[in-house]
């Protein structure tokens, strides 16, 4: 799997210059590229697997399979499927690198199952060889740019209750709470009992800006940029 780096917020990345053309994968593109890279890099040996486009936000691409144990105890892999996410605007090269990354997993699953799963030494060796020979930049994991991170956020309007929490030290924070009276009451009671809060106001909103905050009645407060917050409250 071309996984996303664990804490993408730390890596407001710089690898995506703004003059480059961004695109989203579609199925015809992925199939065409699979065929091209199969000929070019894998000697045409990979039978074409089912390929699908998903809307996943946890990966750029994934090579799914089934695993079974043979009579001799060894693992065998089958039913390979390649899935590419169209959630993110990527550079064409990034989409191509993702497809090749998944094709390496697929090759290993078919022809060298002992080197499955994950990014084994064989995976890294093949990745390095392809990178050098074809001037590519395939990696084990991807880091998201700020724009891509934004695209992991669900932008559909949902009904939220937002608590605007004034702290005694002067800071103003928010907390998103499920639209249920008992959650709202619980949050208010707990926060006021903490001794740090001077007042709490509650708003109802469907602004997708608030989708990025966890919705619960946990006694926590988030402090978004005050100017940004002012636009949304
Ligand atoms: Zn991988």
Boltz pocket constraint, residues with backbone or C-beta under 6 A from the ligand:
constraints:
  - pocket:
      binder: B
      contacts: [[A, 1], [A, 2], [A, 3], [A, 101], [A, 105], [A, 118], [A, 119], [A, 140]]
      max_distance: 6.0
